[in-house]
Amino acid sequence: MIRFKPLFIFLFLFLFLACTASKNQFSKKDVQRSQKLVGLNFDKKHIDTLYPYLQRNKKGFDSLRKYTLDINTVPAVRFDPLPMNFVPKSQSGFPEWEIPTDVDLPKNKADLAFYSIPQLASLIKNKKISALELTQFFISRLKKYNDILQCTITVTEEMALEQAKLMDAELATGKYRGILHGMPYGVKDLMAVEGYKTTWGAEPYRDQQIDMTATVVQKLQEAGGILVAKLVSGSLARGDVWFNGKTKNPWDTEQGASGSSAGSGSATAAGLVPFALGTETLGSITSPSSRNGITGLRPTYGRVSRHGVMSLSWSMDKVGPMARSAEDCAIVYSVISGKDSLDAMTTDYPDGFEPDRDYKTLKVAYLKKDIEKDSSLGKANLEKALQTFKEIGVELNEVALPKDVPYSSFDIILRAEAGAFFDDLVRSKEVDKMVEQDQRSRANSLRQARFIPAVEYLQANRQRQVLIEKIHAIMKDYDVLISPSFGNRQLIITNLTGHPAIAIPTGLDKEKHPTSLTLVGNLYDEASILLLAKAFQDHTAFDEMHPDGYTD
């Protein structure tokens, strides 16, 4: 039997505790070296002076981390996108949506997959198809094509069939909830639905179940909508890769669907749902809408509740519809928008849409130089679209985006806020389980967020306020701004300033991939961009395009 002397045991414990403590401590040399990360160069006497303060800070950080936070808890500092002295436009409210009476079932039932919301509503209201039949039709399509597109995480079949039967029973008694009565739809799997998993598309959360239902889902259900699927979000709202694969573009399954509302874009384009909800922080409605050839509306910041929706950036996240057309987007938007007592960032500014308003009364600007510099395959279609606007009577006025702005610094706003929301994920090292771990991955972005100084985050937000004023100086004279969807600064600018935007298809490029343009509106004026988008789509057929191979 081996015996240890008391002195040896004492020395062993001392060294063990010293090593353990050293892992959680830092030296003055550590402080001196770390200055390089943020471009500082304090001399030794100043480091000697601030060192005890940093030690107290560290104790404060450790104490703070002992208190857990609910996922719906937002920072006390709230973002307000309003420029100085800004007054939102008056709005007329939403119309009573017109439902056509002359719609019949197609000879090939699969063609139902690409009917518009009003067309499907006509079939349901006039009892040419039941809500249950339509729901079963789309659930069947989701199951049939998911192995190809990898766009669906959960089919909410049990709940959907129950809701469909209820909608049919109500209609039989003469109760009609409106144009979405009996209408199937999908949502990006960042949105909580009680009784179902909410995975956020990420391996660490693949079994997560949140015991609440997002406000936007509740609103759609109350309007008669039938949730049939929780669709893929790229991992923690990045890209089109999720824990079970990569969501595909139905126009070209060798290509990803883009993201992060990848499933919403792919499923809507392939006719697996009539419409879906997506979210955008820095392009996640615009990009998959463009890639998959559908129409995507990103509302003004604060127009639509995010309660029950994963946060990536509290000051930049928006929820919006992705559908076949601007009219379909307007219909869905009219249901999900509005003040929500559970989301302090939502607003009650006037809202609405006038589909019969003369679009020629709109004041329209376009980014001429950005369009001329566009080197993408979609440039030719963009130039043709401009010509179409002119031919239908829209006067175009040239403007340019501001240049003297520190654009490269603004990414830290998103990354710092995401780092805060996912702090536990990073500190627990559960982030290591995410599928993508390369330099551009969400996992890497969350790790490096810990090295963003609070001072720089606030300075970036001060520059953001300057940007808000500069964009307002441009937009105040116009109702709509026409921009390339990609390749310029428009996307980052308008996501930072909170302006609404809608991406609409403009055809196919020479490789047979969809192309698009983006219409940007003034804050709280979705009506103008919806009106111009509808006018364009009334005079073209690009919104009626759909990929081959999905009407078998």
C-alpha positions in Angstrom: 0.0 0.0 0.0 1.4 3.4 -1.0 1.4 6.1 1.7 1.8 9.9 0.9 3.4 12.2 3.4 1.3 15.2 4.5 3.8 17.7 3.1 3.6 16.1 -0.4 -0.2 16.2 -0.3 -0.2 19.9 0.8 2.2 20.8 -2.1 0.1 18.8 -4.6 -3.2 20.6 -3.5 -1.4 24.0 -3.6 -0.2 23.5 -7.1 -3.5 22.1 -8.3 -5.4 25.1 -6.9 -2.9 27.5 -8.2 -3.1 26.0 -11.7 -6.9 26.0 -11.6 -7.0 29.6 -10.4 -4.5 30.7 -13.1 -6.9 29.5 -15.8 -9.4 32.1 -14.7 -7.0 34.9 -14.0 -5.1 37.2 -16.2 -1.8 39.1 -15.8 -0.8 42.6 -16.7 1.1 41.2 -19.6 -2.1 39.7 -20.9 -3.7 43.1 -20.7 -0.8 44.7 -22.5 -0.9 42.1 -25.3 -4.7 42.3 -25.7 -4.5 46.0 -26.5 -3.4 45.1 -30.1 -6.9 43.6 -30.7 -8.5 47.0 -30.4 -5.8 49.3 -31.6 -4.7 50.7 -28.2 -1.3 51.3 -26.7 -1.5 52.2 -23.0 1.9 52.6 -21.3 2.9 50.5 -18.2 1.9 52.9 -15.6 -1.6 53.2 -17.0 -1.9 49.4 -17.2 -0.8 49.2 -13.5 -3.5 51.6 -12.6 -6.4 50.0 -14.6 -5.4 46.4 -13.7 -7.3 46.2 -10.4 -10.3 47.7 -12.2 -10.2 45.0 -14.8 -10.1 42.4 -12.1 -13.2 43.8 -10.5 -14.8 43.8 -14.0 -14.0 40.1 -14.3 -15.7 39.4 -11.0 -18.8 41.3 -12.3 -18.8 39.3 -15.5 -18.6 36.1 -13.6 -21.5 37.2 -11.3 -23.6 38.3 -14.3 -23.3 34.8 -15.9 -24.9 33.1 -12.9 -28.3 34.7 -13.8 -30.1 33.0 -16.6 -32.1 35.0 -19.2 -35.3 34.0 -21.0 -34.9 33.9 -24.8 -37.6 36.6 -25.1 -35.7 39.1 -22.8 -34.5 42.0 -24.9 -31.8 44.6 -23.9 -33.1 47.7 -22.2 -31.4 49.7 -25.0 -33.9 49.8 -27.9 -33.3 50.6 -31.5 -35.5 53.3 -33.1 -35.1 53.7 -36.9 -36.8 57.1 -37.0 -34.7 60.0 -38.4 -35.0 63.4 -36.6 -38.4 65.0 -37.1 -39.6 62.2 -39.2 -43.4 61.8 -39.7 -44.7 58.5 -41.2 -47.1 58.8 -44.1 -50.8 58.4 -43.5 -52.2 55.1 -44.7 -55.7 54.1 -45.7 -55.7 50.7 -44.0 -56.0 47.3 -45.8 -58.7 46.6 -48.3 -61.3 43.8 -48.2 -59.4 41.4 -50.4 -61.1 40.6 -53.6 -61.7 36.9 -54.1 -62.4 35.9 -57.8 -65.5 33.8 -58.5 -64.5 32.2 -61.8 -61.7 29.9 -60.6 -62.0 26.2 -61.3 -59.9 23.2 -60.3 -57.2 22.5 -62.9 -57.3 19.4 -65.0 -53.9 18.4 -63.6 -54.4 18.7 -59.9 -50.6 19.3 -59.4 -51.1 22.7 -61.0 -52.9 23.8 -57.8 -49.4 24.0 -56.3 -48.8 27.3 -58.2 -52.2 29.0 -57.7 -52.2 32.4 -56.0 -53.7 33.0 -52.6 -56.9 34.6 -54.2 -57.3 31.7 -56.6 -57.0 29.1 -53.8 -59.3 31.2 -51.6 -61.9 31.1 -54.3 -61.8 27.4 -54.5 -62.2 27.0 -50.8 -64.9 29.7 -50.3 -66.9 28.3 -53.2 -66.5 24.8 -51.9 -64.8 23.5 -55.0 -62.1 22.0 -52.7 -62.2 21.5 -49.0 -59.5 22.9 -46.6 -58.8 19.3 -45.7 -58.2 18.2 -49.3 -56.0 21.2 -49.9 -54.0 20.6 -46.8 -53.5 17.0 -47.6 -52.4 18.0 -51.1 -49.6 20.3 -49.8 -48.5 17.9 -47.1 -48.2 15.2 -49.8 -46.0 17.5 -51.8 -43.8 18.4 -48.9 -43.2 14.7 -48.3 -42.7 13.9 -51.9 -40.1 16.5 -52.7 -38.3 16.9 -49.4 -35.7 14.3 -50.2 -34.7 16.3 -53.2 -34.9 19.8 -51.8 -34.1 19.2 -48.1 -36.3 22.2 -47.3 -38.5 20.9 -44.5 -37.6 20.1 -40.9 -41.0 19.2 -39.5 -44.3 18.5 -41.2 -46.9 19.6 -38.6 -49.4 17.1 -40.0 -51.5 16.3 -36.9 -52.1 20.0 -36.1 -52.7 20.9 -39.7 -55.4 18.2 -40.3 -57.2 19.2 -37.2 -57.2 22.9 -38.2 -58.3 22.0 -41.7 -61.3 20.0 -40.4 -62.2 23.0 -38.2 -62.1 25.4 -41.1 -64.3 23.1 -43.1 -66.8 22.8 -40.3 -66.9 26.6 -39.8 -67.5 27.2 -43.5 -70.3 24.7 -43.5 -72.1 26.8 -40.9 -71.5 30.0 -42.8 -68.5 31.3 -40.8 -65.8 32.6 -43.1 -62.6 34.1 -41.5 -61.4 35.8 -44.6 -59.1 35.2 -47.6 -56.7 32.9 -45.6 -59.5 30.6 -44.4 -58.3 27.1 -45.0 -55.0 28.3 -46.5 -51.9 26.0 -45.9 -48.6 27.7 -45.3 -45.1 27.2 -43.8 -42.8 29.0 -41.4 -39.1 29.2 -41.0 -38.0 27.0 -38.1 -36.9 30.0 -36.0 -40.6 30.5 -35.0 -41.8 28.6 -32.0 -44.9 26.4 -32.3 -46.2 24.8 -29.1 -46.1 21.0 -29.3 -43.4 20.9 -32.0 -39.7 21.2 -32.0 -38.1 24.5 -32.9 -34.6 23.6 -34.0 -33.2 26.9 -35.3 -31.6 24.7 -38.0 -28.7 24.0 -35.7 -27.4 20.7 -34.2 -27.2 21.9 -30.6 -31.0 22.7 -30.8 -32.3 19.9 -32.9 -34.4 18.5 -30.0 -35.4 21.9 -28.6 -39.1 22.4 -27.8 -40.3 25.9 -26.8 -43.6 25.9 -25.0 -45.1 28.9 -26.8 -46.4 29.8 -30.2 -44.9 32.8 -32.0 -47.3 35.8 -32.4 -47.1 35.7 -36.2 -48.2 32.0 -36.2 -51.1 32.8 -33.8 -52.2 35.6 -36.1 -52.2 33.4 -39.2 -54.0 30.6 -37.4 -56.7 33.0 -36.2 -57.1 34.3 -39.8 -57.8 30.7 -40.9 -54.4 29.7 -42.0 -53.2 26.1 -41.6 -49.6 25.6 -40.7 -48.3 22.5 -42.6 -44.5 22.7 -42.1 -41.7 24.2 -40.2 -39.2 24.9 -42.9 -35.4 25.0 -42.9 -33.5 27.8 -41.5 -29.8 27.8 -42.2 -28.0 27.1 -38.9 -28.8 29.9 -36.4 -30.0 32.0 -39.3 -27.0 31.7 -41.6 -26.9 30.3 -45.1 -28.7 27.3 -46.4 -26.8 24.6 -44.5 -28.6 23.0 -41.5 -28.0 20.1 -39.2 -29.3 17.5 -41.7 -28.0 18.8 -45.0 -28.2 21.7 -47.5 -31.5 23.1 -48.8 -31.6 23.1 -52.6 -32.8 25.6 -55.2 -35.7 23.9 -57.1 -34.5 25.6 -60.3 -31.2 23.9 -60.0 -30.7 21.3 -57.3 -26.9 21.5 -57.7 -27.2 24.9 -56.2 -28.2 25.9 -52.6 -31.4 27.8 -52.0 -29.5 30.6 -50.3 -30.5 31.7 -46.8 -31.1 31.8 -44.2 -34.8 31.5 -45.0 -33.8 28.7 -47.3 -36.7 26.4 -46.7 -39.3 29.1 -47.1 -37.7 30.1 -50.4 -37.3 26.6 -51.8 -40.7 25.3 -50.7 -42.6 28.2 -52.0 -40.8 28.2 -55.3 -41.5 24.4 -55.8 -45.1 24.8 -54.9 -44.9 22.8 -51.6 -46.7 25.7 -49.8 -48.7 28.7 -51.2 -46.6 31.0 -49.0 -44.2 31.0 -46.1 -42.8 33.3 -43.4 -39.1 34.1 -43.4 -36.9 36.4 -41.3 -34.2 38.9 -42.4 -31.3 40.5 -40.5 -28.9 41.1 -43.4 -30.6 39.6 -46.5 -32.3 36.4 -45.4 -35.7 37.2 -47.1 -34.2 39.0 -50.1 -31.5 36.5 -50.9 -33.6 33.2 -51.0 -36.5 35.0 -52.7 -34.1 36.1 -55.4 -32.3 32.8 -55.7 -35.6 30.8 -55.9 -37.5 33.2 -58.1 -40.3 34.3 -55.8 -41.4 37.6 -54.2 -40.2 38.4 -50.7 -41.4 41.4 -48.5 -39.1 42.6 -45.7 -41.3 45.0 -43.7 -40.1 48.0 -41.8 -38.2 47.2 -38.6 -40.9 46.9 -35.9 -43.9 46.4 -38.2 -44.2 42.7 -37.4 -43.9 41.0 -34.0 -40.8 38.8 -33.4 -42.2 37.3 -30.1 -41.5 33.6 -30.1 -38.9 34.0 -32.9 -35.2 33.3 -32.4 -33.2 36.5 -32.1 -30.0 37.1 -34.1 -29.8 40.8 -33.8 -32.4 42.6 -31.6 -32.0 45.8 -33.5 -32.0 44.3 -37.0 -34.3 41.3 -37.1 -37.5 41.4 -39.2 -40.2 38.9 -40.1 -41.9 38.9 -43.5 -43.9 36.9 -46.1 -42.4 35.0 -49.0 -44.9 34.2 -51.7 -45.6 34.1 -55.5 -46.5 37.7 -56.0 -46.6 41.2 -54.4 -50.4 40.8 -53.9 -49.9 37.5 -52.0 -47.3 39.2 -49.9 -49.6 42.1 -49.2 -52.4 39.7 -48.1 -50.2 37.9 -45.6 -48.5 41.1 -44.4 -52.0 42.6 -43.6 -52.5 39.7 -41.2 -49.1 39.5 -39.4 -48.4 43.2 -39.1 -49.3 45.4 -36.1 -48.5 46.3 -32.5 -47.8 43.3 -30.2 -47.7 43.8 -26.4 -45.3 40.9 -26.2 -42.7 42.7 -28.5 -41.8 46.1 -27.2 -40.1 47.0 -30.6 -43.4 46.8 -32.5 -45.2 49.9 -33.5 -48.7 51.1 -34.2 -48.0 53.6 -36.9 -50.6 53.8 -39.7 -50.5 50.9 -42.1 -52.3 49.7 -45.2 -52.3 49.0 -49.0 -54.4 50.5 -51.8 -54.2 48.0 -54.7 -56.3 50.3 -56.9 -54.3 53.5 -56.4 -52.7 54.9 -59.5 -49.1 53.7 -59.4 -48.1 56.5 -61.7 -48.5 59.0 -58.9 -45.5 57.4 -57.1 -42.2 59.3 -57.1 -39.6 56.7 -58.1 -35.8 56.9 -57.9 -33.2 54.4 -59.1 -29.5 53.7 -58.5 -28.3 54.3 -62.0 -24.6 54.0 -61.3 -25.0 50.9 -59.2 -27.0 49.3 -62.0 -24.4 50.3 -64.6 -21.7 48.7 -62.5 -23.6 45.5 -61.9 -21.5 42.6 -63.2 -23.9 39.8 -62.4 -25.7 37.6 -64.9 -28.9 39.4 -63.9 -27.9 42.8 -65.2 -29.6 42.4 -68.6 -32.9 41.5 -66.9 -32.5 44.4 -64.5 -32.1 46.8 -67.5 -35.1 45.3 -69.2 -37.1 45.8 -66.0 -36.2 49.5 -65.9 -37.4 49.8 -69.5 -40.7 48.1 -68.5 -41.2 50.6 -65.7 -40.7 53.4 -68.2 -43.1 51.8 -70.7 -45.9 51.6 -68.1 -45.6 55.3 -67.3 -43.2 55.4 -64.3 -40.7 58.3 -64.3 -37.3 57.3 -63.0 -35.0 59.8 -61.2 -31.3 59.1 -60.7 -29.9 59.0 -57.1 -26.8 57.5 -55.4 -26.1 55.9 -52.1 -23.8 57.8 -49.7 -20.1 57.0 -49.9 -18.5 58.6 -46.9 -19.8 56.0 -44.4 -17.8 53.3 -42.5 -19.7 50.4 -44.0 -17.1 47.8 -43.0 -17.7 48.6 -39.3 -21.4 47.9 -39.2 -21.1 44.1 -39.2 -20.1 44.3 -35.5 -23.6 45.4 -34.5 -25.1 42.1 -35.7 -22.2 40.0 -34.4 -22.2 41.6 -31.0 -25.9 41.2 -30.5 -25.8 37.6 -31.7 -22.9 37.0 -29.4 -25.0 38.1 -26.5 -28.0 36.0 -27.4 -25.9 32.9 -27.9 -23.4 33.5 -25.0 -24.3 30.3 -23.2 -23.9 28.3 -26.4 -20.4 29.6 -26.9 -19.3 29.4 -23.2 -20.6 25.8 -22.9 -18.8 24.8 -26.1 -22.0 23.4 -27.5 -21.3 25.7 -30.4 -18.6 23.2 -31.4 -21.4 20.8 -32.4 -22.6 23.0 -35.2 -22.1 21.4 -38.7 -20.2 24.3 -40.2 -17.0 25.4 -38.4 -15.1 27.2 -41.1 -14.0 30.9 -41.0 -17.3 32.1 -42.5 -19.5 29.9 -40.3 -22.0 31.1 -37.7 -20.0 29.1 -35.0 -16.9 31.1 -35.8 -18.8 34.4 -35.9 -20.2 33.7 -32.4 -16.8 32.9 -31.0 -15.2 36.1 -32.3 -18.1 38.2 -31.1 -16.6 37.9 -27.6 -13.7 40.1 -28.8 -15.9 43.1 -29.9 -15.4 45.9 -27.4 -18.6 47.5 -26.0 -17.2 50.9 -27.0 -16.9 50.0 -30.6 -20.4 48.5 -30.7 -21.8 51.8 -29.4 -19.6 53.8 -31.8 -20.9 51.8 -34.7 -24.5 52.5 -33.6 -23.7 56.2 -33.5 -22.5 56.0 -37.0 -25.7 54.1 -37.8 -27.6 57.1 -36.7 -25.6 59.2 -39.1 -26.4 56.7 -41.8 -30.1 56.9 -41.0 -30.1 60.7 -41.5 -28.2 60.4 -44.8 -30.6 57.8 -46.2 -33.6 59.8 -45.1 -32.1 62.8 -47.0 -32.3 60.7 -50.2 -35.6 58.9 -49.5 -37.6 61.9 -48.3 -38.2 63.1 -51.9 -39.3 59.7 -53.2 -41.8 56.9 -52.5 -39.7 54.1 -54.0 -36.1 53.4 -54.7 -35.2 50.8 -57.4 -31.9 48.9 -56.7 -30.1 45.8 -57.7 -30.8 43.1 -55.1 -27.1 42.4 -54.7 -23.7 43.8 -55.6 -24.0 47.2 -53.9 -24.5 48.6 -50.4 -28.3 48.8 -50.5 -28.9 45.6 -48.6 -26.7 46.4 -45.6 -27.8 50.0 -45.5 -31.6 49.3 -45.5 -31.2 46.5 -43.0 -29.4 48.9 -40.7 -31.8 51.7 -41.2 -34.9 49.5 -41.0 -36.4 50.5 -44.3 -38.9 48.1 -46.0 -38.0 46.3 -49.2 -39.5 43.9 -51.6 -37.5 41.6 -54.0 -39.4 40.7 -57.2 -38.4 38.3 -60.0 -37.2 39.7 -63.3 -36.8 36.5 -65.3 -34.1 34.0 -65.8 -30.4 34.5 -66.7 -28.6 32.6 -69.5 -27.9 29.8 -67.0 -31.7 29.5 -66.4 -31.4 30.8 -62.8 -33.9 33.4 -61.5 -33.0 37.0 -61.3 -34.5 39.9 -59.3 -34.6 43.5 -58.4 -35.4 45.2 -55.1 -37.8 48.1 -54.4 -37.0 50.1 -51.2 -39.6 52.2 -49.5 -39.7 54.9 -46.8 -40.1 53.8 -43.2 -43.6 52.5 -42.5 -44.6 52.8 -46.1 -44.8 49.2 -47.3 -47.9 50.4 -49.4 -45.8 52.2 -52.0 -43.4 49.3 -52.8 -46.2 46.8 -52.8 -48.1 49.0 -55.3 -45.2 49.4 -57.7 -44.3 45.7 -57.4 -47.9 44.8 -58.2 -47.9 47.1 -61.2 -44.7 45.6 -62.5 -46.1 42.1 -62.0 -49.5 43.0 -63.6 -47.5 43.9 -66.8 -45.1 41.0 -66.8 -45.3 37.2 -66.1 -42.2 36.7 -64.1 -44.1 36.1 -60.9 -45.9 33.2 -62.6 -42.7 31.3 -63.5 -42.1 28.1 -61.7 -39.4 25.4 -62.0 -40.0 22.4 -64.1 -40.4 19.0 -62.6 -42.8 19.9 -59.8 -46.2 19.3 -61.4 -46.0 15.5 -61.8 
